[in-house]
Amino acid sequence: MGLWNLATDVAYSTGQPWNDRGRLRNQCYDKLFAAAVPWVYGQESYRPIWSPRQLSAMRATLGQAVHLLRVGIA
């Protein structure tokens, strides 16, 4: 979640395009958020279960995040 959020901040501050939203990516982000702060959802802990599609979307998003940071910070 940290990498995802950092990429969002860098994209906004540098004007780079960053397509980190959509139905599937939102599901992934929500799971990461719930795992980081489960008490927001009234739980003591949360352990996400990832579908193959979600894992693929997560890998793609994080790969794009790394690229965005390399370009934005260079």
C-alpha positions as CSV (number, residue, x, y, z in Angstrom):
1,M,0.0,0.0,0.0
2,G,2.9,2.3,0.7
3,L,4.3,2.0,-2.8
4,W,0.8,2.5,-4.3
5,N,0.3,5.7,-2.2
6,L,3.7,7.0,-3.0
7,A,3.2,6.5,-6.7
8,T,-0.1,8.4,-6.5
9,D,1.6,11.3,-4.7
10,V,4.4,11.4,-7.3
11,A,2.0,11.2,-10.2
12,Y,0.0,14.2,-8.8
13,S,3.0,16.3,-8.0
14,T,4.8,15.6,-11.4
15,G,1.7,15.6,-13.6
16,Q,2.4,12.0,-14.8
17,P,-0.5,9.8,-15.8
18,W,-1.4,7.2,-13.2
19,N,-4.3,4.8,-13.8
20,D,-4.6,3.2,-10.4
21,R,-8.3,2.9,-10.2
22,G,-11.0,0.7,-11.6
23,R,-13.2,-2.0,-10.2
24,L,-10.6,-4.7,-9.8
25,R,-7.8,-2.3,-8.7
26,N,-10.2,-0.8,-6.2
27,Q,-10.9,-4.2,-4.7
28,C,-7.1,-4.8,-4.3
29,Y,-6.6,-1.4,-2.7
30,D,-9.5,-2.0,-0.3
31,K,-8.0,-5.3,0.8
32,L,-4.6,-3.6,1.4
33,F,-6.3,-0.9,3.3
34,A,-8.3,-3.3,5.4
35,A,-5.1,-5.3,6.2
36,A,-3.3,-2.1,7.3
37,V,-6.1,-0.6,9.4
38,P,-8.6,-3.4,10.2
39,W,-10.1,-1.5,13.1
40,V,-11.7,0.9,10.6
41,Y,-13.8,-2.1,9.6
42,G,-14.5,-3.1,13.2
43,Q,-12.0,-6.0,13.1
44,E,-8.9,-6.7,15.1
45,S,-7.1,-8.1,12.1
46,Y,-7.7,-8.8,8.5
47,R,-6.0,-11.3,6.3
48,P,-6.9,-10.9,2.6
49,I,-7.5,-13.8,0.3
50,W,-6.4,-12.9,-3.2
51,S,-8.0,-14.3,-6.4
52,P,-5.6,-14.9,-9.4
53,R,-7.2,-11.9,-11.1
54,Q,-6.6,-9.7,-8.1
55,L,-3.0,-10.8,-7.9
56,S,-2.4,-10.1,-11.5
57,A,-3.9,-6.7,-11.2
58,M,-1.8,-6.0,-8.1
59,R,1.4,-7.0,-9.9
60,A,0.5,-4.8,-12.8
61,T,-0.3,-1.8,-10.6
62,L,2.8,-2.2,-8.5
63,G,4.9,-2.6,-11.6
64,Q,3.5,0.6,-13.0
65,A,4.1,2.3,-9.7
66,V,7.8,1.4,-9.8
67,H,8.1,2.7,-13.4
68,L,6.3,5.9,-12.4
69,L,8.7,6.5,-9.5
70,R,11.7,5.8,-11.7
71,V,10.5,8.3,-14.3
72,G,9.2,10.9,-11.8
73,I,12.2,11.0,-9.5
74,A,14.9,10.8,-12.1
